Amino acid sequence: ATTRSREVGHRRTARPKMLSLASSYTAFGFAPGAAAAVLPARRVMIAAASHPAMSATGTETLDFTGGALRNNKDLTDTDLTRMGRRARPNIDWSNLRARLEVEFGFKEEELKQYDDVSKADLLKGYEMMQLCRQFENACNQAYMQGHIRGFMHLDNGQEAIPALIADAIKPGDKAVSYYREHTHALAKGVSPDAIMAELWAKDGGTCRGTGGSMHIYDKETNFQGGWALVCEQLPYAAGAARSILLDRQLDPDGTKDDDRIAVVFVGEGGAQNGRMAECLNAAAKENLPLLFIVIDNGRAINTFTPDVAANNDVFEQGQHYGVPGIRVDGGSMEQTLKTGRAVVDYVRKKGPAIMQVHTYRFQGHSPADPEHERGRKDEKKWARAEADPIKLFEADEAASGLDLDGALKSVKAVVKQSLDFARESPPPPAELAKEL
């Protein structure tokens, strides 16, 4: 197991005591030209991950090509592209399989069931990704036209995650999300009409227009928000998982076949919050059926997460508590589905787990906050060609023979219907304010 762990990069004890700066940068997802210095591992970690410094001009960021402090605004398109901050991780199914075996305890015979995803399921996953992309594009346009107001956060570039939710999460499972949750609600089965109407602040919305973009809630599909504050959703998700155990305790006969779980979404930046440790401890102590999905897009709002986080390997946070974790490339829908199915099955049968999904978010934090989009044209051009899960799947051999055009046509009709519904839905009645 120790040898196998070294191959997959699992155990801290298997890491070398001395690391070069180049290897450390690579481990953190950076791609500097060259670095010859060799430092003790702890000093390398500090050098590579924690160099924010406040000055009169704002937060400064370490330029890894030369080791000098420079303001974020001084980094050019070429700098960002060369630094490769969101280069896709080099993870294939054999790596993921090995980690599932070592960390999650899957046996070879068990893993075989996850080796293949049927053509029908791949088409469903693609259709969900396109539904999310087209829906978010429509939201962005409606926002610019003034139909949607207030805060709104789009999910473009991260569609492999809702594809997984639609594939592996059941209607009875409880889902708790953060403020970038339109696509999670769609994947959980919430009506696109009701979601869009909620964004338009109309009475036909999931919360009758009173919640808005960040507070989608739907009792029928067990979608429990939509929480605006960073990491606010984590304790509620732990409570949702605990309620499942309580149901089983109160009615053991009626719940003998109950395999429900709770799933919670959190960003890799938000996962640095103390609530994450608190909920991991609670999940481990009570063996809660709770899946932590860490959406790792490299940015905590506008901040490059590696600039403020000592360790970006959130999937390893559970080691202290005995909670297994795994990281997958969200650019590959097929690998995300394979890995996600295995991890979800683990949570159903054994207990909590962490799944970190490496993604690239195309939009800024919100349409109203475009500042950090300046100077990213080359980077985003690269990302749309190299990190778009939709385009990557379309170019993959697995997509051959699938009616992709038909799927796209179908979801465009669904999105148009949601816009029509939102437009025609009346505003909330004045007396609703009294109920609130």
C-alpha positions in Angstrom: 0.0 0.0 0.0 2.9 2.4 0.8 4.4 1.8 -2.7 1.1 2.2 -4.4 0.5 5.4 -2.4 3.7 6.8 -3.6 2.7 6.1 -7.2 -0.6 8.0 -6.8 0.7 10.7 -4.5 -1.3 9.9 -1.4 0.8 9.7 1.7 2.7 12.6 3.1 5.3 10.1 4.4 6.0 9.2 0.8 7.0 12.7 -0.3 10.7 13.6 -0.5 12.3 15.7 2.2 13.9 18.0 -0.4 12.0 19.6 -3.3 13.1 21.9 -6.0 11.2 25.1 -6.6 10.3 23.9 -10.1 8.7 20.7 -8.7 6.9 22.6 -6.0 5.5 25.1 -8.6 4.3 22.2 -10.7 2.6 20.6 -7.7 0.7 23.8 -7.1 -0.4 24.1 -10.8 2.1 26.8 -11.9 4.3 26.6 -14.9 7.3 28.9 -14.5 10.1 28.7 -17.0 12.8 27.2 -14.6 13.8 27.3 -11.0 17.1 25.8 -9.9 17.1 26.5 -6.2 16.6 23.6 -3.8 15.0 24.3 -0.4 13.6 22.2 2.4 10.0 21.1 1.7 8.4 23.4 4.3 10.2 26.5 2.9 9.2 25.5 -0.6 5.6 25.3 0.5 5.8 28.8 2.0 7.6 30.2 -1.1 5.2 28.7 -3.5 1.9 29.3 -1.8 1.8 32.2 0.7 3.2 35.5 -0.5 0.3 38.0 -0.3 1.5 41.4 0.9 -0.6 44.5 1.4 0.6 47.8 0.2 -0.9 51.2 -0.6 -1.7 49.9 -4.1 -3.5 46.7 -2.9 -2.7 43.0 -2.7 0.5 42.0 -4.4 1.1 38.6 -6.0 4.4 36.7 -6.5 5.5 36.6 -10.1 6.8 33.0 -10.2 8.8 33.7 -13.4 11.2 35.9 -11.5 10.4 35.8 -7.8 9.4 39.5 -7.6 6.3 41.0 -6.1 4.0 42.6 -8.6 0.5 43.9 -8.4 -2.2 41.7 -9.9 -3.2 44.6 -12.3 0.4 44.6 -13.7 0.2 40.9 -14.8 -0.4 40.8 -18.5 -2.3 38.3 -20.7 1.0 36.7 -21.6 2.1 36.5 -17.9 -1.1 34.7 -16.9 -1.0 32.2 -19.8 2.7 31.5 -19.2 2.1 31.0 -15.5 -0.5 28.3 -16.4 -2.6 28.9 -13.3 -5.4 26.7 -14.4 -3.7 24.1 -16.5 -5.7 20.9 -16.5 -4.3 18.3 -14.0 -2.7 15.2 -15.5 -5.0 12.6 -14.1 -6.3 9.7 -16.0 -8.7 6.9 -15.1 -5.9 4.6 -14.0 -4.8 7.1 -11.4 -8.3 7.6 -10.2 -8.9 3.9 -10.1 -5.7 3.4 -8.0 -6.7 6.1 -5.5 -10.2 4.6 -5.2 -8.6 1.3 -4.4 -6.1 2.6 -1.8 -8.0 5.5 -0.1 -11.6 4.3 -0.5 -11.0 0.6 -0.1 -12.6 -0.5 -3.4 -11.7 -3.9 -4.6 -10.8 -4.7 -8.2 -14.1 -6.5 -8.9 -16.0 -3.5 -7.5 -14.1 -1.0 -9.6 -14.9 -2.8 -12.9 -18.5 -1.5 -12.7 -17.2 2.1 -13.1 -14.9 1.5 -16.0 -17.5 2.3 -18.6 -20.2 4.9 -19.1 -22.9 3.9 -21.6 -23.5 6.0 -24.7 -27.0 6.8 -23.4 -25.6 8.1 -20.1 -22.9 10.1 -21.9 -25.6 11.7 -24.1 -27.6 12.6 -21.0 -24.5 14.1 -19.4 -23.8 16.2 -22.5 -27.4 17.3 -22.6 -27.2 18.4 -19.0 -24.0 20.3 -19.6 -25.6 22.1 -22.6 -28.7 22.9 -20.6 -26.6 24.5 -17.9 -24.5 26.4 -20.5 -27.4 27.7 -22.4 -29.4 28.6 -19.3 -26.5 30.6 -17.8 -25.9 32.4 -21.1 -29.6 33.4 -21.1 -29.3 34.6 -17.5 -26.3 36.7 -18.4 -28.2 38.3 -21.3 -31.2 38.9 -19.2 -29.0 40.5 -16.5 -27.5 42.9 -19.1 -31.0 43.8 -20.2 -32.1 44.7 -16.7 -34.5 41.8 -16.2 -32.4 40.2 -13.5 -31.0 42.5 -10.7 -28.9 42.2 -7.6 -26.2 39.5 -7.2 -25.9 36.7 -9.8 -23.0 34.2 -10.2 -22.7 32.1 -13.4 -21.2 28.6 -13.7 -19.9 28.5 -17.3 -17.0 26.1 -17.6 -17.9 23.9 -14.7 -20.7 21.9 -16.3 -19.2 18.5 -15.6 -20.4 18.9 -12.0 -24.1 19.2 -12.7 -23.7 16.4 -15.2 -22.5 14.2 -12.3 -25.4 15.4 -10.1 -28.0 14.5 -12.7 -26.3 11.1 -13.2 -25.6 9.9 -9.7 -27.7 11.8 -7.2 -31.2 10.5 -6.6 -34.4 12.6 -6.1 -34.5 11.7 -2.4 -30.9 12.8 -1.8 -30.6 16.2 -0.1 -28.5 18.9 -1.9 -27.2 22.1 -0.3 -25.3 24.6 -2.5 -23.7 28.0 -2.3 -24.5 31.2 -4.2 -23.4 29.9 -7.7 -26.2 27.3 -7.7 -28.4 27.7 -10.8 -26.9 24.7 -12.5 -26.9 22.5 -9.3 -30.7 23.2 -9.0 -31.2 22.3 -12.7 -29.3 19.0 -12.2 -31.3 18.2 -9.1 -34.5 18.4 -11.1 -35.8 21.8 -10.2 -37.9 23.3 -12.9 -36.0 25.6 -15.3 -39.1 27.8 -15.5 -39.2 28.2 -11.7 -35.5 29.0 -11.5 -35.6 31.6 -14.2 -38.7 33.2 -12.7 -37.0 33.4 -9.4 -34.1 35.2 -11.0 -36.6 37.6 -12.6 -38.2 38.2 -9.1 -41.5 36.8 -10.3 -44.2 35.0 -8.4 -43.7 31.8 -10.4 -40.2 31.4 -8.9 -39.0 28.8 -6.5 -39.4 31.3 -3.6 -42.1 33.4 -5.3 -39.4 35.9 -6.4 -38.3 36.7 -2.9 -35.0 34.8 -2.9 -33.3 35.7 -6.2 -30.3 34.1 -7.8 -28.5 33.1 -4.6 -31.4 31.5 -2.8 -33.0 28.8 -5.0 -35.0 26.4 -2.9 -37.2 23.5 -3.9 -38.8 21.2 -1.4 -40.0 18.6 -3.9 -36.6 17.9 -5.2 -34.8 18.2 -1.8 -32.8 21.2 -3.1 -32.1 23.1 0.1 -30.4 26.3 -1.2 -28.7 28.5 -2.3 -26.7 30.1 0.6 -25.1 33.5 0.1 -22.4 33.6 2.8 -19.2 31.8 2.2 -19.4 28.3 3.7 -22.7 29.0 5.4 -24.1 25.9 3.6 -21.7 23.5 5.2 -23.3 23.1 8.7 -26.8 22.9 7.1 -25.6 20.1 4.9 -24.2 18.3 7.9 -27.6 18.7 9.6 -29.3 17.4 6.5 -27.1 14.3 6.6 -27.8 13.9 10.3 -31.6 14.1 9.7 -31.2 11.1 7.4 -29.6 9.1 10.2 -32.3 10.3 12.6 -35.0 9.1 10.2 -33.4 5.6 10.2 -33.1 5.6 14.0 -36.8 6.6 14.5 -38.1 4.2 11.9 -35.7 1.3 11.3 -38.2 -0.9 9.6 -39.5 1.7 7.3 -36.0 2.9 6.3 -34.2 -0.4 6.0 -33.6 0.2 2.3 -32.9 3.9 2.8 -29.6 4.8 1.0 -30.1 8.6 0.9 -27.2 10.9 1.2 -26.6 14.7 1.5 -24.3 16.5 -0.9 -22.9 19.9 -0.4 -21.0 22.2 -2.8 -18.2 24.4 -1.7 -15.4 26.3 -3.5 -11.7 25.5 -2.9 -11.3 29.0 -1.5 -14.3 28.6 0.8 -12.9 25.2 2.0 -10.2 27.1 3.8 -12.9 28.4 6.2 -13.1 26.9 9.7 -16.6 25.5 9.0 -15.0 22.9 6.7 -12.9 21.4 9.5 -15.8 21.6 11.9 -18.1 19.7 9.5 -15.5 17.2 8.5 -15.1 16.4 12.2 -18.9 16.1 12.7 -19.2 13.9 9.5 -16.4 11.6 10.6 -17.5 11.4 14.3 -21.1 10.5 13.4 -20.3 8.7 10.1 -22.7 11.0 8.2 -23.8 10.1 4.7 -22.3 13.4 3.4 -20.5 14.1 0.2 -18.4 17.3 0.0 -18.0 18.4 -3.6 -15.2 20.9 -3.8 -15.4 23.1 -6.9 -11.8 24.0 -7.5 -11.7 26.8 -10.1 -8.6 28.5 -8.7 -10.2 31.7 -7.7 -11.7 32.7 -4.3 -13.9 35.5 -5.7 -11.2 37.6 -7.4 -8.2 36.2 -5.5 -6.0 33.5 -6.9 -6.5 30.8 -4.3 -2.8 29.6 -4.3 -1.9 33.2 -3.2 -3.8 32.8 0.1 -4.0 29.0 0.7 -1.1 27.1 2.1 -2.4 23.9 0.6 -4.8 23.6 -2.3 -5.3 19.9 -2.0 -8.6 20.2 -0.3 -9.4 16.5 -1.0 -6.7 15.7 1.5 -8.3 17.7 4.3 -10.1 14.7 5.5 -7.0 12.7 6.3 -7.0 14.0 9.9 -10.5 12.7 10.4 -10.3 9.5 8.3 -12.4 10.9 5.5 -11.2 9.8 2.1 -10.8 12.2 -0.8 -10.0 12.3 -4.5 -9.4 15.0 -7.1 -10.7 14.7 -10.7 -10.3 16.7 -13.8 -13.6 18.6 -14.4 -12.6 19.1 -18.0 -13.5 15.5 -18.6 -17.1 14.7 -18.1 -16.6 11.0 -18.6 -13.9 10.8 -15.8 -16.0 13.0 -13.6 -19.0 10.6 -14.0 -16.9 7.5 -13.4 -15.2 8.8 -10.3 -18.4 10.5 -9.0 -20.4 7.3 -9.3 -17.8 5.4 -7.2 -17.6 8.1 -4.6 -21.4 8.5 -4.3 -21.7 4.7 -3.8 -19.1 4.9 -1.1 -21.0 7.6 0.7 -24.2 5.6 0.4 -22.7 2.5 1.9 -19.8 3.7 4.2 -19.8 7.3 5.1 -18.5 10.8 4.3 -16.0 11.6 1.5 -14.5 14.6 -0.4 -14.5 14.9 -4.2 -12.5 17.9 -5.5 -13.3 18.8 -9.1 -10.7 20.9 -10.9 -12.5 23.3 -13.2 -12.0 26.6 -15.1 -14.7 29.3 -14.5 -15.0 31.3 -17.7 -17.0 34.3 -16.2 -15.9 36.7 -13.5 -17.2 36.4 -10.0 -20.4 38.0 -11.2 -21.6 40.2 -14.1 -21.5 43.2 -11.8 -17.9 42.6 -10.8 -15.8 42.4 -14.0 -12.6 44.0 -12.7 -10.5 40.9 -12.6 -11.5 40.1 -16.1 -9.2 42.8 -17.4 -6.0 41.4 -18.9 -7.3 37.8 -19.2 -8.1 37.6 -22.9 -5.3 35.3 -23.9 -5.9 33.1 -20.8 -9.6 32.8 -21.5 -8.9 32.1 -25.2 -6.7 29.2 -24.1 -9.2 28.0 -21.6 -12.1 27.9 -24.0 -10.0 25.8 -26.3 -8.3 23.6 -23.7 -10.5 23.5 -20.6 -14.1 23.7 -21.8 -15.8 20.4 -20.8 -18.4 20.7 -23.5 -15.9 21.3 -26.4 -13.6 18.6 -25.0 -16.4 16.1 -24.9 -17.5 17.0 -28.4 -14.0 16.3 -29.7 -13.6 13.1 -27.7 -14.0 9.7 -29.4 -16.6 8.8 -26.8 -19.0 11.3 -28.4 -18.9 9.7 -31.8 -22.3 8.5 -32.9 -24.2 10.6 -30.4 -26.9 13.1 -31.5 -25.2 16.1 -30.0 -27.1 18.5 -32.3 -30.4 17.1 -31.3 -29.5 17.5 -27.6 -28.5 21.1 -28.1 -31.7 21.9 -30.0 -33.7 20.3 -27.2 -32.2 22.3 -24.4 -32.4 25.6 -26.3 -36.2 25.0 -26.5 -36.2 24.4 -22.7 -34.3 27.6 -22.0 -36.6 29.6 -24.3 -39.6 28.3 -22.5 -38.1 29.3 -19.1 -37.5 32.8 -20.4 -41.1 33.0 -21.7 -42.4 31.7 -18.4 -40.4 34.3 -16.4 -41.5 37.1 -18.7 -45.2 36.2 -18.4 -45.2 35.4 -14.7 -46.7 38.2 -12.5 -44.7 39.9 -9.8 -45.2 38.8 -6.2 -48.4 40.3 -4.6 -47.9 43.1 -2.1 -49.4 41.0 0.7 -46.5 38.6 0.4 -44.3 41.1 2.2 -46.5 40.6 5.3 -45.7 36.9 5.3 -42.0 37.6 5.2 
